[in-house]
């Protein structure tokens, strides 16, 4: 996980702790899920790109 993603998750955690309404906390929890999923997909895309670039049969 990169430092930007970690920072964003920490900020969402801070916001989540200050919310008094259930709906707001639920929204922020869902936002964390989306952030994690986007980070996972970004890493998968980067790894796929690295694999395709280093495939010697396509050089």
C-alpha positions, 0 to 999 in steps of 0.5 A: 500500500502506498503512502498516499493510500495510507494517509487517505485511510488515516484521514478517513479514520479520523473523520469517522471517529468524529461523526455522531450520525450512523449514516455518516460513519457508514458512508466513511466505512464504505469509502475505506472499502472503496479506497482499499479496492482501488489500491488493490486494482492499481497494484494489479494493473501495475504488476500486469504491466510489469509482467507484459513489459518483461515478457521476452517473447514480445520483444 
